[in-house]
Amino acid sequence: MRTPRLYAFLACLIATSLQLRAGEVEVGKYAGEFMALGVGARPLGLGGAYVALASDVWAGYWNPAGLSALLYPEISYMHSEQFAGVVNFDYAGFALPCGPRHSMGLTVTRVGVDDIPVTALRNADLKLGEVYQDETGRLQRNVPYVARTISDAEWAIYLTMAKEAAPWAWGVSTKLVYKSIGEHSAWGLGFDLGMRRVCANGLLLGAAVQDLTTTLLSWDTGRRELIVPTVKLGAARPWQVPFWGLRLTPAADAEVRFEGRRFSAQAHLGPASFDMHLGLEAEIRGAFALRVGSDVGHLTLGAGIHLPRLDVDYAFLGRQYLGHTHRISLRLRLEEARFRRPD
């Protein structure tokens, strides 16, 4: 399929998905927010500006097309505790080249909040705060108590395929979504599409559409929610500085959503909202890196150590009211001749 025809097909597909009526299903604003937290301490230290830079195992999440740049199989893991330790976020990824131009990957993320208290009144037949006499004859005030605890868990599993088709690389992820809270649960199936290009002058361009066909979440209660598409556009340009073996890489991403976000976005126009992600990485002799970024206006900082086969990265996200977030991730490269992508 030629590029103009593909663009027209994707535009029609997104437009059709957005025309679903609220009477049939409900657009779940923030229903897919757990899939927007980001993975990998390197991308997160750059403020989430990684759509164009993605060329490693993290690409299975950020931009499926980036997996086509892999030379060796890679394994990664990240854990973080957010919002003062209330929310636990775990990620694991695996990717490998499959022939001269193809790659595949598996990404698993889980966001969980455990031990959520569920309260009840001591006497359900009386009003809150009312005084009554219990079965022992003692006076009691009708106040809530913790009757039980429940957990909230949100899973996303991505199966990614990528192909290099010069001058662009293409990738698609099929993702299975599972959400549960207490005794209720929901399932959904969605698709992400990505493309990436390395220009002759070193400029990196990337684009990704998450939930391309609109992801439908079906709850066991009969409720149905839509996760509408999100469009991400990115650019980056590595610069080699002629001293200290220094390489500087600025990166910028623009994120467009169609959920009718207004006050939670940096800018909006009708149902469309716009957010920016900015980052700058300074890498010294390919062994150590420092990073700074802006994640939708929030400061991010990061650092990384590159060992022969292992990368250890750290990222910091500062928030004034919700508590700071620290993230540590590992990326292991199986750099052996038998695993290398064939020419």
N, C-alpha and C positions, 0 to 999 in steps of 0.2 A: 504494500500500500504506500503510495507516495505521500510525502510530508503534508502538502496542503489538504489532501483528502483525509488524512488522519486527524489533522486539526479540526476540520469540519465535523468529522464523526464524533470526536470528543466533545466539542461544543454542543452538538445536538443531544448527546447522551446526558451531559450535565443539566442542560436546560429541561429535558424531559423529566429527570429525577426531581428537579425543584418544583415542578408543576403539580406534584401530588397534593391533594387537598387535605387540610387539617381535619376534615370530617372523617377521612379514612384512617389516617394515622396522625400522630402529633410530632411536630418537629421538637426533638428533645434538646433544647439549648443546654449546653455543657454536658450532654449525655456522653460525649466522647472525649471529655476533657482529660480523663486519666491517660489517654493515648497521646496527649500533647505535652507531657512532663519532660520528655527528652531522655536520651540514653547516652552514656559515654561521658566521662569527665572531660575529655578533650573538647568535644562539641559544646558541652555545657559551660566550660570555662570561656568559650568564645561567644557566650551570649545566645547560643542556639543558632548561630549563623553557619550552617554546615551543609546546606543543600548542594552547593557547588563544590565544596571541599570533599564531600563523602566519597572515599575511594577504598574503604576498608570494611571490616565486618560491621561497623556501625551503620553502613549504608543501607542495610536491610531495613532499618527504621527510618533514616533521614531521607534517602533517595535511592530507590531500588536499582537505578541504573548504575550507581557507583560500584556495585559488586563486580562489574565487568572489568575493573582495573586490578583486581586481585591477581597476585602472582603465586601465592601460596595459601593453603588453608589457614584460617584464623579462628580463634576461640576467644570469647570475651565474657566478662561478668562485671556487674555493678550492683552495689547496695547503697541505699541512702535512707535516712529518716528525716521526714519533713514536718514542718509546722510543729516545732518543739517536740519531735519524736512521736507525734500522734499517728502519722501516716508512714507506713513502711513501703518502700519501693524496691523491687528486685528485677533484675534484667539478666538474661543469658542469651548469647548469640553464637552461631556457628556458620561459617561460610567457606566455600571452596570453589576453585576453578574447575570447570568441566569441559575441557577441550580448548582449542585456541581462542574462541570468542565467547564462550558461554560460562556463566557462573550460577551458583545457587546458594541459598542461605536459609537458615531457620532462626527466628527471633522469638523470644518468649518474654513477656513482661507481666508483672503482677503488682497491683497497688492494693494494699490492705489496711483496714482499720479494725483492730481487734478489741474485744472486751467493751463493746458499746453498751452502756447500761439502759435497760428498759424499765421504766418505773410504773407503778400502779398505786392507786389510793388504798389505804388500809381498809376502808369500807366503801365499796363502789356505789352503794345506794345513797351516800350522803355527799354534801358539797365539800369542796376543798376548804380545809381549815375549821370545819364544824366540829364541835366537841360532842363525843358520844361515850356511852358506857360499854366496855367490852365484855366478853363472856365471863371474866373474873370479877366483874363489878367495878373495875377501876376506870376512871375517866381518862379518855385518850383524845388527842386532837387528830383529825383526819388529814394526815400529811402523806406525801408520796414516799415510797420506799423502792429500793432496787429489787424488782421481782426476778429478773434474769439478765443475762448479757448475751449479745449477739455479735456477729462479725460481718464486716462488709469486705468483699473481695472482688476485684475487677481484673480479668485476664485478657490478654491479646496475644495471639499466636500468628506470626507472619511466616508464610512460605514464599520465598522470593526467587525469581528467575531473572537473569540479566543477560543481555547480549550486546556486543560491540558491533555497530554497523556504521562505520566511519561516514561522515565526521561526528555522528552522534552515537552515544550509547543509550540503550533502552532497558527498562526493567519494569516488572510488574510484581506486586505482592498480593497474594490471597490471604486474607486474615480472618481468623475465627475469634469472635468476641464472646466472652462469658462474664456475666455479672451476677452476683448474689448478695443478698442482704437478709439476714435472718433465715427464714424458711422459704423465701421467694428467690427466683432466679430468672435470668433472661439469656437468650442466645442471639447471635447475629453473625452475618457473613458480609465481608466488605472487600474492596479492591483498592489498591494504591498503584498509581502509575508514575514513573519518573523518567527523566531524560537528562543527559549530561554531555557536555562538550568541552574538550581541551583545545583551545584555539592556538594558532601558530605563534602568537606573541606571548603565550603563557597564561592568557586570561582563561579562567575557569567559569563556565556557565552551567547552571542547573535549574531544573524545574520539577516540581512534584505535585501531584493532585492526590490528596488523601480522601478515602471514601468516595471514590470516583463515581460510582453508580448510586450513591446514597445507601448507607448501611442501615438496615432495618433491625432493630432490637425487639424481639418478641418475648414478653414477660409471661410467666405462668398464670398471672392474674387476668390475662386478656389484654392488658395494656400494650400498645405498640408505639415505639419511638423511632424517629428518624435521626441519623447522624448525617448531616448534609456535607457536601464536599468542602474541602479546604485547599486553597491553591498557594503554593510556596514557590517563590522565585529567588534565586541566589546568584551571586557573583563573587569571585575571589581572585587575587593575583599575587602569587609568591614573587618576592624580590630578593635576589642574592646580593648581599652587601659585601664589598670587597675588603673586609677585615673581620678578624675574630671568627671567621667561618659562620657569620650571622646571616640568617634568612628571615625576612619579615613577610608576613602574610596577612593582609587586611581582608576581611570578608563581610558581606552584608546580605541579609535575607529580608524579603518582604512577604508578609503572610496575610492572605485575604480569606475571610470567613463570610458565610452567608446565613448566620443565625439571628440576625437582628441585634447584635451586640452594640450597645451605645456607650454607656459610661465605663465599661470595663475594657474598651479598646482605645488605642491612641488616636484613632480617627475613624469616622464612619460616614457612609453615604447611603441613606436608605437602609436596606437590610444588610449591606456589605460593610464589614469592618476591616480596618487595616492596622497591622502591628509591624514593628521593625525589630530586627535582631542584628547587632553589630559586634564584631570581634576583631582582635589583633593578636597575632602570635609572633613571638620572637624565639627562634630556634637557634641554639648555639652548637655548632659543630655536629649537628645531628644527634646530640646526646642529651641535651637538656632544653626545656622549653618553658617560657613564661607566657601567660595569656591574660587578657583583659577584655571585657565585653559589656554589652548592654542588652539585657533580656527584657524587651518591652519596657525599657526605662529603668530596670533594676540592675544594679552593678553586679558583675560577675568577675571572679578572679580564678586563675588556675595555674598549675605547674605540672610538668611531666618529666619523667626520666625514661630514656630509651636505651634499653639493654639489647644485647645481640638478638634475642628472640622475644623479649618481653617488654611491653610498655606499661608503666605504672603512672596513672594520671590522677590529679586531684582538682576539684572544682568547688568554688564557694559562691553561693547565691545569697545576697543580702536583702532582707525584707524588714521594714521598720516594725510592722505590727504582727507578722505571722511567724517570726523567728527565722534565724539564719539556717541555711541548709548546706551541709558538707557532703560531698560525693567523692568516692574513690572507685576507680575502675581498673581492671586488668585486661590487657590484650596480648594473647599469645599467638605467635606466628610459627607455623611448622615449616621452617626454612630448611628443607632437605631436597636434594636433587630429584628424588623419586616423586615428590609432591608438587614440584614446580609446574606451572601451566605450560603445556607444550606449545611450541612456536607454530 
